[in-house]
């Protein structure tokens, strides 16, 4: 077995067309992601998993709209439409995703008071998900990331993975982005600057 792992980020119904927080052509990556899964020796999936009334939802804040930004104790937070609520169809993996080969599913965003983009840390950048320790114990040191969305959960995960000492590649052809206020170009530059290989 190799020391490489594929990490599939948040390929869930709410991030696909007709979902609550749809990424344009989000479902278009499913066939390629399935190919990557089939070719990988080790597969990890992440799943956005919010309780109802999560603090990152615009609906939880009076006179706020989706995509507004507020200050939280851990810093600026984009407010989102209600999405990926625990147990909902929107939180489920895309029905065509061949996800059963996954050896681990990391759920994130389940703490009501803090959002979580990264597969490795909550948005306070200090509360770990446990993924880094899992990968180290398994001897998995080289990571390929794909999924949704390029400029948020994929990028934050990739940058944190490099900071944790992993060799990281992002398959941009197996990602799709939101591009909120120029976030795509900004986060692509951030990933390059952090040492993430963009393929």
C-alpha positions in Angstrom: 0.0 0.0 0.0 1.2 3.5 -0.8 1.7 6.5 1.5 -0.8 8.5 -0.6 -4.4 9.4 0.2 -7.2 11.0 -1.8 -9.3 13.4 0.2 -12.7 14.3 -1.3 -14.1 17.5 0.1 -17.8 18.0 0.7 -19.3 16.5 -2.5 -22.8 16.8 -1.0 -26.2 17.6 -2.5 -26.5 21.1 -1.0 -23.3 22.1 -2.9 -24.6 20.7 -6.2 -27.1 22.4 -8.6 -30.5 22.8 -7.0 -28.9 22.6 -3.6 -29.1 25.2 -0.9 -25.6 26.5 -1.5 -25.1 25.4 -5.1 -21.7 25.6 -6.7 -22.0 26.0 -10.4 -21.4 22.7 -12.2 -20.7 21.1 -8.8 -22.0 17.8 -9.9 -19.9 17.9 -13.1 -16.9 16.7 -11.2 -18.5 13.4 -9.9 -17.4 11.2 -12.8 -13.8 12.3 -12.5 -13.8 12.1 -8.7 -15.2 8.5 -9.0 -12.2 7.7 -11.3 -9.8 9.1 -8.7 -11.5 7.1 -5.9 -11.2 3.9 -8.0 -7.5 4.6 -8.6 -6.7 5.5 -5.0 -5.4 3.0 -2.3 -6.7 5.2 0.5 -9.7 7.5 0.4 -11.0 10.0 3.0 -14.2 12.0 2.6 -15.3 15.2 4.4 -18.9 16.0 5.1 -20.3 19.4 6.1 -22.5 18.6 9.0 -24.3 21.6 10.6 -26.8 21.6 13.4 -30.0 23.6 12.6 -29.5 27.2 13.5 -25.7 27.1 13.0 -24.0 30.4 13.8 -22.7 30.6 10.2 -26.2 30.7 8.7 -27.5 34.2 7.8 -30.9 33.1 9.2 -29.4 33.0 12.6 -28.6 36.7 12.6 -31.2 39.5 12.6 -31.1 41.8 9.5 -28.3 39.8 7.8 -28.4 38.2 4.4 -26.5 35.3 2.8 -22.9 36.3 1.9 -22.8 39.2 4.4 -19.7 39.1 6.6 -19.8 39.4 10.4 -17.2 39.4 13.1 -17.1 36.2 15.2 -14.9 35.6 18.2 -12.5 33.8 15.8 -12.5 36.5 13.2 -14.5 37.4 10.1 -17.2 34.9 9.0 -19.1 34.8 5.8 -22.8 34.1 6.4 -24.3 31.3 4.3 -27.8 30.1 3.4 -28.9 27.2 5.7 -27.1 24.2 4.2 -25.9 20.7 5.0 -28.1 20.3 8.1 -27.4 17.1 9.9 -29.4 14.2 8.6 -31.0 16.2 5.8 -30.9 15.1 2.1 -28.8 18.2 1.4 -26.1 17.0 3.7 -26.0 13.6 2.0 -23.3 12.8 -0.5 -24.2 13.2 -4.2 -26.1 10.0 -5.1 -23.7 9.2 -8.0 -20.6 9.5 -5.8 -18.9 6.1 -5.4 -18.0 6.9 -1.8 -18.3 3.5 -0.1 -14.5 2.8 -0.6 -13.8 5.6 1.9 -11.8 4.5 4.9 -12.8 7.6 7.0 -15.5 10.2 6.8 -14.6 13.4 8.7 -17.7 15.5 9.6 -17.0 19.2 10.2 -19.1 22.2 11.2 -21.0 20.3 13.8 -20.0 22.8 16.6 -22.8 25.4 16.6 -20.7 28.3 17.5 -17.8 28.0 14.9 -17.8 27.2 11.2 -15.4 24.8 9.7 -14.0 25.1 6.1 -10.9 23.0 6.6 -10.8 19.3 6.9 -8.1 19.8 9.6 -9.2 22.7 11.8 -12.4 24.6 12.7 -12.4 28.3 11.5 -10.8 29.3 14.8 -7.6 27.6 13.3 -6.9 25.9 16.7 -9.6 23.2 17.2 -8.5 20.1 15.3 -10.8 17.6 13.5 -8.4 14.8 14.2 -7.6 14.2 10.5 -3.9 15.0 10.8 -3.4 12.5 13.6 -5.3 9.8 11.7 -3.2 10.3 8.5 0.1 10.3 10.5 -0.9 7.1 12.3 -1.7 5.5 9.0 1.6 6.6 7.5 -0.2 8.7 4.8 2.0 11.6 4.0 1.1 12.6 0.4 -2.4 14.0 -0.2 -4.5 14.7 -3.3 -7.5 16.9 -2.7 -10.6 17.4 -4.8 -14.2 18.4 -4.3 -16.2 21.5 -3.4 -15.6 24.4 -3.2 -12.2 25.2 -4.6 -11.9 28.6 -2.9 -13.3 27.7 0.5 -13.2 24.2 1.9 -10.7 22.7 -0.6 -8.3 25.6 -0.3 -8.4 25.9 3.5 -7.9 22.1 3.8 -5.0 22.2 1.4 -3.2 25.1 3.1 -3.7 23.5 6.5 -2.4 20.2 5.2 0.8 21.8 4.1 1.1 23.5 7.5 0.7 20.1 9.1 3.7 18.7 7.1 1.9 16.8 4.3 2.8 17.0 0.6 -0.3 18.3 -1.0 -1.7 18.4 -4.5 -5.1 19.8 -5.6 -6.7 18.5 -8.7 -8.4 21.6 -10.0 -10.1 19.7 -12.8 -11.9 17.7 -10.0 -13.0 20.9 -8.1 -15.4 23.7 -8.6 -15.4 27.1 -7.0 -17.9 29.7 -5.7 -15.8 32.8 -6.6 -17.3 35.1 -4.0 -15.9 38.6 -4.5 -12.8 37.4 -6.3 -12.2 34.5 -3.9 -11.1 32.1 -6.6 -8.0 34.1 -7.8 -7.2 35.0 -4.2 -7.3 31.5 -2.8 -5.4 30.0 -5.8 -2.6 32.4 -5.0 -2.8 31.6 -1.3 -2.5 27.9 -2.1 0.5 28.4 -4.4 2.2 30.6 -1.8 1.7 27.9 0.8 3.3 25.3 -1.3 0.3 23.4 -2.6 0.8 21.9 -6.0 -2.1 22.8 -8.3 -2.6 20.2 -11.0 
